[in-house]
Amino acid sequence: MTRDMGVNWIIQTTTLTGVIGAVRAVRKNEFSEVTMPTNGWEFWRLIRVDDESVDWLAATKPNARAFIDQRKVWTLIPNRSMFIANWFVTEDHHRGSDYLWTHENIDVDEAREIALEVPDIGGDELQRITSPKAGLTLDQIDRYPVEKVLGNRVATVLSARRSRR
């Protein structure tokens, strides 16, 4: 393989990965416009199927290098100001039917608004997230600070919200 062939393959693979992310977005929410990733992140509003309340703000990295990172779903933990890889939301995101949540693809601006509305979680729920039963191993439960994913403004507001409690 020549060097040029390798570069073309990388570009084609990256493009294909982006298309797969877009197809996944369409499959999850067929009636809305597909929102492409911003800075590598694709955002999802997770609405409970049974009562239509917003449960989670989730993020995926469809163009990540590692396949497992392409599949992972990170959820916002507002009272910790971080996104944590969430094994049971990841399972639901890739399930073929019987979803617990409707996964609505949204843009980064809407994600920043929703971040302020997502309910805080308790210690039991955090323990559930960090104790994977399927799909991810304990080593794959990683975290990203809100600043890195949504910016300083959202992180500051979440921090102030935490201080008032």
C-alpha positions in Angstrom: 0.0 0.0 0.0 1.4 3.4 -0.9 1.3 6.3 1.4 -1.4 8.1 -0.7 -3.6 5.0 -0.5 -3.4 5.0 3.2 -4.4 8.7 3.4 -7.4 8.1 1.1 -8.5 5.1 3.2 -8.4 7.2 6.4 -10.5 9.9 4.8 -13.0 7.4 3.5 -13.2 5.7 6.9 -13.8 9.0 8.7 -16.5 9.9 6.2 -18.2 6.5 6.5 -18.1 6.8 10.3 -19.9 10.1 10.1 -22.5 8.6 7.8 -23.0 5.8 10.2 -23.6 8.3 13.0 -26.1 10.2 10.8 -27.9 6.9 10.0 -28.1 6.1 13.7 -29.6 9.5 14.4 -32.2 9.0 11.7 -33.0 5.5 13.1 -33.5 6.9 16.6 -35.6 9.8 15.6 -36.9 9.4 12.1 -39.1 12.5 12.0 -36.5 15.2 12.9 -33.6 16.7 11.0 -30.3 14.9 11.6 -27.9 17.0 13.7 -24.2 16.3 12.8 -21.6 16.2 15.6 -20.1 19.4 17.1 -16.5 19.1 18.1 -16.9 15.3 17.9 -20.0 15.2 20.1 -23.5 14.4 19.1 -26.2 15.3 21.6 -29.4 13.5 22.6 -32.4 14.4 24.7 -33.7 11.3 26.4 -37.4 11.4 27.1 -39.1 8.7 29.2 -41.4 6.6 27.0 -44.0 6.2 29.8 -44.5 9.8 30.9 -42.6 11.9 28.4 -40.4 13.6 30.9 -36.8 14.6 30.2 -34.6 12.2 32.1 -31.1 12.6 30.6 -29.0 14.8 28.4 -26.7 12.3 26.6 -23.7 12.7 24.3 -22.1 10.3 21.9 -18.8 10.5 19.9 -19.6 8.9 16.5 -16.2 9.7 15.1 -14.1 8.4 18.0 -11.1 6.3 17.2 -12.0 3.3 19.3 -15.1 1.3 18.4 -16.2 1.1 22.0 -16.1 4.9 22.2 -18.3 5.2 19.1 -20.9 3.0 20.8 -20.8 4.6 24.3 -23.3 7.1 25.5 -22.3 9.6 28.2 -25.0 11.2 30.3 -24.8 14.5 32.1 -24.7 14.3 35.9 -25.6 17.9 36.7 -24.8 17.8 40.4 -21.3 16.5 39.6 -20.8 18.8 36.5 -19.7 15.9 34.4 -20.7 13.4 31.7 -20.2 9.8 32.7 -20.3 6.8 30.3 -23.6 5.2 31.2 -23.9 1.5 30.5 -27.7 1.2 30.7 -28.4 4.2 28.5 -25.8 2.8 26.0 -27.7 -0.5 26.0 -31.0 1.4 25.4 -29.5 3.6 22.6 -28.5 0.5 20.6 -31.5 -1.6 21.4 -33.7 -2.6 18.4 -37.0 -2.1 20.2 -38.6 -1.7 23.7 -36.8 1.5 24.4 -37.0 3.0 27.9 -36.3 6.5 26.4 -37.0 8.2 23.1 -33.5 9.4 21.9 -34.1 12.8 20.2 -31.0 14.1 18.3 -30.5 17.8 19.2 -27.9 20.5 18.4 -25.3 21.8 20.9 -27.3 25.0 21.6 -30.4 23.0 22.6 -28.1 20.7 24.6 -26.8 23.7 26.6 -30.4 24.7 27.4 -31.5 21.2 28.4 -28.4 20.8 30.6 -29.9 23.3 33.0 -33.2 21.4 33.2 -31.9 17.8 33.7 -32.7 16.6 37.2 -29.9 15.8 39.6 -29.3 12.2 40.5 -28.8 10.5 43.8 -26.1 8.3 45.1 -28.0 5.1 44.2 -28.4 6.1 40.6 -24.7 7.1 40.4 -23.7 3.8 41.8 -25.8 2.0 39.2 -24.1 4.0 36.4 -20.6 3.2 37.7 -21.3 -0.5 38.2 -21.8 -1.9 34.7 -23.8 -5.1 34.2 -23.6 -5.2 30.4 -22.1 -3.6 27.3 -19.2 -1.8 29.2 -16.5 -2.8 31.6 -15.6 -0.8 34.7 -12.5 0.5 32.9 -14.7 1.9 30.1 -16.8 4.0 32.4 -15.0 7.3 31.8 -15.9 10.9 32.5 -15.7 14.3 30.8 -16.1 17.6 32.6 -19.1 19.7 31.4 -16.6 22.5 30.4 -15.0 20.2 27.8 -18.4 19.1 26.3 -20.7 22.1 26.7 -18.4 25.0 27.6 -17.7 27.2 30.6 -21.0 29.0 30.7 -23.0 25.8 31.4 -20.4 24.6 33.9 -20.7 27.9 35.8 -24.5 27.8 35.9 -24.5 24.1 37.1 -21.9 25.0 39.8 -24.0 27.9 41.0 -27.1 25.6 41.1 -25.1 23.1 43.2 -24.0 25.9 45.6 -27.6 27.0 46.2 -28.6 23.5 47.5 
